[in-house]
Amino acid sequence: MESFKKALMAGVAGTVVMTVFVFISHYLQLPKYNFQEMIASYFKMGAAFSWFVYFGIGIGLAYLYGAFFRTMLPTHSWGRGMI
């Protein structure tokens, strides 16, 4: 249960940071990509459901990273997070 709590916090934090960068990419003259809109169009559901799925994917990827890939990387914990 402790690993799920860590994955929940890391997944939410990582998803928020990635979302902020996606939203400001338009102002940096980078291509705009809206993940939430893509999920909403795929499932044909409302915005609240697509945000729930979006954060669920982030939390799921953080859990998979912590459960399987974290021990395979060759450096300390802060360096693993950067990879």
Backbone hydrogen bonds in HBPLUS format (Angstrom, degrees):
<---DONOR---> <-ACCEPTOR-->    atom                        ^
c    i                          cat <-CA-CA->   ^        H-A-AA   ^      H-
h    n   atom  resd res      DA  || num        DHA   H-A  angle D-A-AA Bond
n    s   type  num  typ     dist DA aas  dist angle  dist       angle   num
A0005-LYS N   A0001-MET O   3.09 MM   4  6.43 151.3  2.18 146.3 153.6     1
A0006-LYS N   A0002-GLU O   3.06 MM   4  6.37 157.4  2.11 148.1 153.9     2
A0007-ALA N   A0003-SER O   2.91 MM   4  6.09 154.7  1.98 141.2 148.7     3
A0008-LEU N   A0004-PHE O   2.79 MM   4  5.95 149.5  1.88 144.3 153.0     4
A0009-MET N   A0005-LYS O   3.02 MM   4  6.27 164.5  2.04 148.9 151.8     5
A0010-ALA N   A0006-LYS O   2.90 MM   4  6.05 167.0  1.91 151.3 155.6     6
A0011-GLY N   A0007-ALA O   2.75 MM   4  5.66 155.4  1.81 142.9 150.7     7
A0012-VAL N   A0008-LEU O   3.01 MM   4  6.08 163.4  2.03 147.4 151.6     8
A0013-ALA N   A0009-MET O   2.98 MM   4  6.07 164.6  2.00 146.9 152.0     9
A0014-GLY N   A0010-ALA O   2.86 MM   4  5.89 164.5  1.89 146.6 151.6    10
A0015-THR N   A0011-GLY O   2.94 MM   4  5.95 154.0  2.01 140.8 148.3    11
A0016-VAL N   A0012-VAL O   2.93 MM   4  6.08 156.1  1.99 148.5 154.7    12
A0017-VAL N   A0013-ALA O   3.03 MM   4  6.26 165.4  2.06 151.5 155.2    13
A0018-MET N   A0014-GLY O   2.97 MM   4  6.10 163.4  1.99 146.0 151.0    14
A0019-THR N   A0015-THR O   2.91 MM   4  5.98 153.4  1.98 143.4 150.8    15
A0020-VAL N   A0016-VAL O   2.95 MM   4  6.19 157.0  2.00 151.0 156.6    16
A0021-PHE N   A0017-VAL O   3.08 MM   4  6.35 163.6  2.11 151.7 155.7    17
A0022-VAL N   A0018-MET O   2.96 MM   4  6.19 149.8  2.05 144.1 152.8    18
A0023-PHE N   A0019-THR O   2.94 MM   4  6.18 155.9  2.00 148.7 154.9    19
A0024-ILE N   A0020-VAL O   2.98 MM   4  6.24 151.0  2.07 150.3 158.0    20
A0025-SER N   A0021-PHE O   3.01 MM   4  5.92 119.7  2.38 135.0 148.6    21
A0027-TYR N   A0024-ILE O   3.07 MM   3  5.39 126.9  2.36 104.8 117.3    22
A0028-LEU N   A0025-SER O   3.14 MM   3  5.00 139.3  2.31  94.2 106.0    23
A0030-LEU N   A0025-SER O   2.96 MM   5  5.15 161.2  2.00 162.2 156.9    24
A0029-GLN N   A0026-HIS O   3.34 MM   3  5.37 156.0  2.40 107.2 107.8    25
A0038-MET N   A0034-ASN O   3.15 MM   4  6.39 153.0  2.22 144.7 152.2    26
A0039-ILE N   A0035-PHE O   2.96 MM   4  6.26 159.3  2.01 154.9 159.6    27
A0040-ALA N   A0036-GLN O   2.96 MM   4  6.17 158.0  2.01 147.4 153.8    28
A0041-SER N   A0037-GLU O   2.96 MM   4  6.17 153.2  2.03 146.0 152.6    29
A0042-TYR N   A0038-MET O   3.02 MM   4  6.19 144.8  2.15 141.9 151.7    30
A0043-PHE N   A0039-ILE O   3.02 MM   4  6.19 170.1  2.03 157.7 158.7    31
A0044-LYS N   A0040-ALA O   2.86 MM   4  5.45 127.6  2.13 133.1 146.3    32
A0050-SER N   A0046-GLY O   3.18 MM   4  6.46 157.3  2.23 145.4 151.9    33
A0051-TRP N   A0047-ALA O   2.97 MM   4  6.22 153.8  2.04 152.6 158.9    34
A0052-PHE N   A0048-ALA O   3.06 MM   4  6.26 154.2  2.13 144.2 151.3    35
A0053-VAL N   A0049-PHE O   2.94 MM   4  6.24 158.8  1.99 151.4 156.6    36
A0054-TYR N   A0050-SER O   2.87 MM   4  5.98 156.1  1.93 142.5 149.9    37
A0055-PHE N   A0051-TRP O   2.95 MM   4  6.16 165.5  1.97 153.0 154.9    38
A0056-GLY N   A0052-PHE O   2.91 MM   4  5.99 146.7  2.02 140.4 150.9    39
A0057-ILE N   A0053-VAL O   2.87 MM   4  6.12 148.8  1.97 150.5 157.2    40
A0058-GLY N   A0054-TYR O   3.25 MM   4  6.56 156.4  2.31 141.1 147.1    41
A0059-ILE N   A0055-PHE O   2.92 MM   4  6.16 157.8  1.97 149.7 155.3    42
A0060-GLY N   A0056-GLY O   2.86 MM   4  5.97 156.9  1.91 144.2 151.2    43
A0061-LEU N   A0057-ILE O   2.91 MM   4  6.11 159.0  1.96 150.4 155.4    44
A0062-ALA N   A0058-GLY O   3.06 MM   4  6.23 152.4  2.13 141.3 148.9    45
A0063-TYR N   A0059-ILE O   2.94 MM   4  6.19 152.9  2.01 147.1 154.4    46
A0064-LEU N   A0060-GLY O   2.96 MM   4  6.22 162.0  1.99 149.7 154.4    47
A0065-TYR N   A0061-LEU O   2.95 MM   4  6.09 157.8  2.00 145.1 151.4    48
A0066-GLY N   A0062-ALA O   2.99 MM   4  6.17 164.6  2.01 147.3 151.2    49
A0067-ALA N   A0063-TYR O   2.84 MM   4  5.99 151.7  1.92 150.6 158.8    50
A0068-PHE N   A0064-LEU O   2.93 MM   4  5.82 160.9  1.97 150.0 153.9    51
A0069-PHE N   A0065-TYR O   3.10 MM   4  4.94 123.1  2.44 116.1 131.8    52
A0070-ARG N   A0065-TYR O   2.93 MM   5  5.85 137.0  2.12 177.1 166.2    53
A0072-MET N   A0069-PHE O   3.12 MM   3  5.30 140.6  2.29 103.5 114.8    54
A0080-ARG N   A0076-HIS O   2.94 MM   4  6.20 148.3  2.04 153.3 163.5    55
A0081-GLY N   A0077-SER O   3.19 MM   4  6.38 151.8  2.27 142.4 148.5    56
A0083-ILE N   A0080-ARG O   3.16 MM   3  5.23 135.7  2.37  96.8 108.8    57
